[in-house]
Amino acid sequence: MTATQKPLGSLSVSPLCLGGNVFGWTADETESFAVLDAYVTGGGNFIDTADVYSAWVPGNKGGESETVIGNWLAARGNRADVVIATKAGAHPDLKGLSAATIKRAVDASLARLRTDYIDLYYTHYDDESVEVSEFLTALDDLVQAGKVREIAASNISAARLAESLEFSAREGVARYVALQPHYNLVSRDTYEGELADVAARNGLAAIPYYALASGFLTGKYRPGTTVESARSGKAAEYLATERGRKVLTALDSVAAAHNAEPATVALAWLGAQPTVTAPIASARTTAQLPALLAVSDLTLTAPELTLLNEASA
């Protein structure tokens, strides 16, 4: 991956964010360390996780991904070289965005990550039972205390995002610098439109999750094929739609023209969209990384972007 980084608030991040949802789930600690090592060797510096990862796995309680990343940071001694993003509000024991919950959640995350600061701290899901004044003031306290460098939002409506930004501006407290929306070639409706407009007007960096649609946009899911994956059921749903099949055809065409992987093209399409700074993609093995890291070296032409836009419309 080309080493060119992009600004994100006061941070500087690589054009591919490595998703940490698989660490402690489908990738054990040894596999996770290998993926993390290969990612930074390939020029990446931006790692995304959450305190709830991976509470959905039988026997897990949440925080497993942060623990793996924290152990890796301690083993490698490279904390200053990477940008760590994590999230609050969805851990089974720490749900919601009350000030007390946020302050307990950040301390738990810091302990698991084995660090004294988090670079980018997200509100994982909006909690409309809490006024924006309460959680933004709590987040500002974390910034003032040096526990958090920048704050961001995920899974929030355009109206609440705008209200949050207005409060920060009016009261002079920490403001969101980034937004993590569900956004990819087969899921455009959630982000494009009002939410993207708020992000654009306020200079927010979009960091899309499910950038590869649970693996569907890697191209490995085809009619008549069986893929052994914890996420294969969701990917198969996309294959059953006309939109999904059209996107695959367009991806194949563009990928062939560049001698590239469909995953690289799908990420490059996202990277070319207004407001997008770095899509998030996860890798369970080091073999899956090259296609992801190659995104920074692929520039799509205007006709190629049009082809993908029309296929995914």
C-alpha positions as CSV (number, residue, x, y, z in Angstrom):
1,M,0.0,0.0,0.0
2,T,1.3,3.4,-0.9
3,A,2.2,5.2,2.3
4,T,0.1,8.4,1.6
5,Q,-2.1,9.1,4.6
6,K,-5.2,11.3,4.9
7,P,-6.2,13.8,7.6
8,L,-8.9,12.8,10.1
9,G,-9.3,15.6,12.6
10,S,-5.9,16.0,14.2
11,L,-5.0,12.4,13.1
12,S,-3.4,11.0,10.0
13,V,-4.6,7.7,8.7
14,S,-3.9,5.2,6.0
15,P,-6.5,4.8,3.2
16,L,-7.6,1.4,4.4
17,C,-8.8,0.9,8.0
18,L,-8.3,-2.6,9.3
19,G,-11.4,-4.0,10.9
20,G,-10.8,-5.7,14.2
21,N,-14.2,-7.5,14.5
22,V,-12.6,-10.9,13.6
23,F,-9.9,-10.8,16.3
24,G,-10.9,-13.1,19.1
25,W,-13.7,-14.5,16.9
26,T,-12.8,-16.1,13.6
27,A,-9.1,-15.3,14.1
28,D,-7.3,-16.4,17.3
29,E,-4.6,-14.4,18.9
30,T,-1.8,-15.9,16.8
31,E,-3.6,-15.4,13.5
32,S,-4.6,-11.9,14.6
33,F,-1.0,-10.9,15.4
34,A,0.1,-12.1,12.0
35,V,-2.6,-10.1,10.3
36,L,-1.8,-7.0,12.3
37,D,1.9,-7.4,11.6
38,A,1.3,-7.8,7.8
39,Y,-1.1,-4.8,7.8
40,V,1.4,-2.4,9.3
41,T,4.3,-3.8,7.2
42,G,2.1,-3.1,4.2
43,G,1.8,0.6,5.2
44,G,-1.4,0.6,7.2
45,N,-1.7,2.4,10.5
46,F,-5.5,2.6,11.2
47,I,-7.2,-0.1,13.3
48,D,-10.9,-0.3,14.2
49,T,-12.5,-2.2,17.0
50,A,-15.2,-1.9,19.6
51,D,-15.8,-2.9,23.2
52,V,-18.7,-5.2,22.2
53,Y,-16.5,-7.3,19.8
54,S,-17.2,-10.2,20.0
55,A,-19.9,-10.6,22.6
56,W,-22.1,-12.5,20.1
57,V,-19.8,-15.6,20.2
58,P,-20.8,-18.2,22.7
59,G,-18.4,-18.0,25.7
60,N,-17.3,-14.5,24.9
61,K,-18.4,-11.5,26.9
62,G,-17.2,-8.5,24.8
63,G,-13.8,-6.9,24.7
64,E,-12.0,-9.9,23.1
65,S,-10.9,-7.9,20.1
66,E,-9.6,-5.0,22.2
67,T,-7.7,-7.5,24.4
68,V,-6.0,-9.1,21.3
69,I,-5.0,-5.6,20.0
70,G,-3.8,-4.5,23.4
71,N,-1.6,-7.6,23.7
72,W,-0.2,-7.0,20.2
73,L,0.5,-3.3,21.0
74,A,2.4,-4.4,24.2
75,A,4.3,-7.1,22.4
76,R,5.3,-4.9,19.5
77,G,5.9,-1.7,21.4
78,N,4.4,0.3,18.6
79,R,1.6,2.3,20.2
80,A,2.7,5.6,18.8
81,D,2.8,4.3,15.3
82,V,-0.8,3.3,15.0
83,V,-4.2,5.0,15.2
84,I,-6.6,3.0,17.4
85,A,-10.4,3.5,17.0
86,T,-12.8,1.9,19.4
87,K,-16.4,2.4,20.4
88,A,-18.7,2.7,23.4
89,G,-22.4,2.0,24.0
90,A,-23.0,-1.6,22.9
91,H,-21.1,-3.7,25.4
92,P,-23.6,-6.0,27.2
93,D,-22.6,-4.6,30.6
94,L,-22.3,-1.0,29.4
95,K,-25.2,-0.2,27.0
96,G,-26.2,3.3,26.1
97,L,-24.6,6.7,26.2
98,S,-25.2,8.1,29.7
99,A,-22.2,10.0,31.0
100,A,-21.6,7.4,33.7
101,T,-21.7,4.6,31.2
102,I,-19.3,6.3,28.8
103,K,-16.8,7.0,31.5
104,R,-16.9,3.4,32.7
105,A,-16.6,2.1,29.2
106,V,-13.6,4.1,28.2
107,D,-11.6,3.0,31.3
108,A,-12.5,-0.6,30.5
109,S,-11.4,-0.2,26.9
110,L,-8.1,1.5,27.9
111,A,-7.3,-1.4,30.2
112,R,-8.0,-4.0,27.6
113,L,-6.0,-2.0,24.9
114,R,-3.2,-1.6,27.4
115,T,-2.8,2.1,26.6
116,D,-3.5,5.4,28.2
117,Y,-5.2,7.0,25.3
118,I,-7.6,6.1,22.4
119,D,-7.1,8.0,19.1
120,L,-10.6,7.9,17.8
121,Y,-13.6,7.1,20.1
122,Y,-17.0,6.4,18.6
123,T,-20.5,6.4,20.1
124,H,-21.3,3.0,18.6
125,Y,-25.1,3.5,18.4
126,D,-27.1,6.6,19.1
127,D,-29.1,6.5,22.4
128,E,-32.0,8.8,22.0
129,S,-32.9,8.5,25.6
130,V,-29.9,10.6,26.4
131,E,-29.6,14.3,25.4
132,V,-26.7,15.1,23.1
133,S,-25.6,17.6,25.7
134,E,-25.0,14.8,28.2
135,F,-22.9,12.4,26.1
136,L,-21.0,15.2,24.3
137,T,-20.0,16.8,27.6
138,A,-18.9,13.4,28.8
139,L,-16.8,12.8,25.7
140,D,-15.3,16.3,26.0
141,D,-14.3,15.4,29.6
142,L,-12.4,12.4,28.2
143,V,-10.7,14.6,25.6
144,Q,-9.7,17.1,28.3
145,A,-8.4,14.3,30.5
146,G,-6.2,13.0,27.6
147,K,-8.0,9.7,27.5
148,V,-9.3,10.3,23.9
149,R,-7.8,12.4,21.1
150,E,-10.8,12.7,18.7
151,I,-14.5,11.6,18.8
152,A,-16.8,10.2,16.2
153,A,-20.2,8.7,15.7
154,S,-21.6,5.5,14.2
155,N,-25.2,4.4,13.5
156,I,-26.8,7.8,14.0
157,S,-29.5,9.7,12.2
158,A,-28.9,12.8,10.1
159,A,-31.0,14.8,12.5
160,R,-29.2,13.7,15.7
161,L,-25.8,14.1,14.0
162,A,-26.7,17.7,13.0
163,E,-28.0,18.4,16.5
164,S,-24.7,17.0,18.0
165,L,-22.5,19.1,15.8
166,E,-24.6,22.2,16.5
167,F,-24.3,21.6,20.3
168,S,-20.5,21.2,20.0
169,A,-20.2,24.4,18.1
170,R,-22.4,26.4,20.4
171,E,-20.9,25.1,23.6
172,G,-17.3,24.8,22.5
173,V,-16.9,21.1,23.5
174,A,-15.3,18.3,21.5
175,R,-17.1,17.7,18.1
176,Y,-17.4,14.6,16.0
177,V,-14.7,14.6,13.3
178,A,-15.8,11.3,11.7
179,L,-18.8,9.2,10.9
180,Q,-18.9,5.4,10.5
181,P,-21.8,4.5,8.3
182,H,-23.0,1.2,6.8
183,Y,-22.0,1.9,3.2
184,N,-20.9,-0.2,0.2
185,L,-21.7,-1.0,-3.4
186,V,-24.8,-3.0,-2.5
187,S,-25.9,-0.9,0.5
188,R,-26.0,2.7,-0.6
189,D,-29.4,3.9,0.7
190,T,-28.5,4.3,4.4
191,Y,-25.7,6.7,3.9
192,E,-26.2,8.5,0.6
193,G,-28.6,11.5,0.9
194,E,-29.3,13.3,4.1
195,L,-26.7,11.7,6.3
196,A,-23.9,12.1,3.7
197,D,-25.1,15.7,3.2
198,V,-24.6,16.5,7.0
199,A,-21.2,14.9,6.9
200,A,-20.2,16.9,3.8
201,R,-21.5,20.2,5.1
202,N,-19.5,19.8,8.4
203,G,-16.3,18.3,7.0
204,L,-16.7,14.9,8.6
205,A,-14.6,12.0,7.4
206,A,-16.7,8.9,6.5
207,I,-15.2,5.6,7.5
208,P,-17.6,3.0,6.1
209,Y,-18.2,-0.3,7.8
210,Y,-19.3,-3.5,5.9
211,A,-17.2,-2.0,3.1
212,L,-17.1,-5.5,1.4
213,A,-20.7,-6.4,2.3
214,S,-19.8,-9.3,4.7
215,G,-17.4,-10.6,2.0
216,F,-19.8,-10.6,-0.9
217,L,-17.8,-7.9,-2.8
218,T,-14.6,-10.0,-2.7
219,G,-16.2,-12.0,-5.5
220,K,-15.8,-15.3,-3.8
221,Y,-19.6,-15.8,-3.5
222,R,-21.0,-17.1,-6.9
223,P,-24.0,-19.0,-8.0
224,G,-23.5,-22.7,-7.1
225,T,-20.5,-22.1,-4.8
226,T,-20.3,-22.8,-1.1
227,V,-18.0,-20.7,1.1
228,E,-17.0,-21.7,4.6
229,S,-17.4,-18.5,6.5
230,A,-19.2,-17.2,9.6
231,R,-20.7,-14.5,7.4
232,S,-21.6,-16.6,4.4
233,G,-25.4,-16.4,5.1
234,K,-25.5,-12.6,4.8
235,A,-23.3,-12.6,1.7
236,A,-25.6,-15.2,0.0
237,E,-28.5,-12.8,0.5
238,Y,-26.8,-10.2,-1.8
239,L,-26.2,-12.9,-4.4
240,A,-30.0,-13.6,-4.5
241,T,-30.7,-10.0,-5.7
242,E,-30.6,-8.6,-9.2
243,R,-28.6,-5.6,-7.8
244,G,-26.0,-8.0,-6.3
245,R,-25.5,-9.9,-9.5
246,K,-25.2,-6.7,-11.5
247,V,-22.6,-5.4,-9.2
248,L,-20.6,-8.6,-9.4
249,T,-20.6,-8.4,-13.2
250,A,-19.4,-4.8,-13.1
251,L,-16.7,-5.6,-10.5
252,D,-15.5,-8.4,-12.7
253,S,-15.2,-6.1,-15.7
254,V,-13.3,-3.4,-13.9
255,A,-11.1,-5.8,-12.0
256,A,-10.1,-7.5,-15.3
257,A,-9.1,-4.2,-16.8
258,H,-6.7,-3.5,-13.9
259,N,-5.6,-7.0,-13.2
260,A,-7.0,-6.4,-9.8
261,E,-9.2,-8.3,-7.3
262,P,-12.9,-7.5,-7.1
263,A,-12.4,-6.5,-3.4
264,T,-9.8,-3.9,-4.4
265,V,-12.2,-2.4,-6.9
266,A,-15.0,-2.3,-4.4
267,L,-12.9,-0.5,-1.9
268,A,-11.5,1.9,-4.5
269,W,-15.1,2.8,-5.5
270,L,-15.8,3.7,-1.9
271,G,-12.6,5.6,-1.6
272,A,-13.7,7.7,-4.6
273,Q,-17.0,8.7,-3.0
274,P,-17.4,12.2,-1.5
275,T,-16.6,12.4,2.2
276,V,-15.0,8.9,2.4
277,T,-11.6,8.9,4.0
278,A,-10.9,5.2,4.6
279,P,-13.2,2.2,4.2
280,I,-13.0,-0.5,6.9
281,A,-12.3,-4.1,5.8
282,S,-11.2,-7.0,8.0
283,A,-8.9,-10.0,7.2
284,R,-9.0,-13.3,9.0
285,T,-5.7,-14.4,7.4
286,T,-2.7,-12.7,5.9
287,A,-3.6,-14.1,2.5
288,Q,-6.7,-11.9,2.5
289,L,-4.7,-8.7,3.1
290,P,-3.0,-7.9,-0.3
291,A,-6.3,-7.3,-2.1
292,L,-7.3,-4.8,0.7
293,L,-4.0,-3.0,0.9
294,A,-3.9,-2.6,-2.9
295,V,-6.8,0.0,-2.7
296,S,-4.4,2.9,-2.4
297,D,-2.7,2.0,-5.7
298,L,-5.9,1.7,-7.7
299,T,-7.5,4.8,-9.3
300,L,-10.8,4.1,-11.1
301,T,-11.6,6.0,-14.3
302,A,-14.7,8.1,-14.7
303,P,-16.4,5.5,-17.0
304,E,-15.5,2.7,-14.5
305,L,-17.1,4.7,-11.7
306,T,-20.2,5.3,-13.8
307,L,-20.4,1.6,-14.6
308,L,-20.3,0.7,-10.9
309,N,-22.7,3.4,-10.0
310,E,-25.2,2.3,-12.5
311,A,-24.9,-1.4,-11.6
312,S,-25.4,-0.6,-7.9
313,A,-28.1,2.0,-8.3
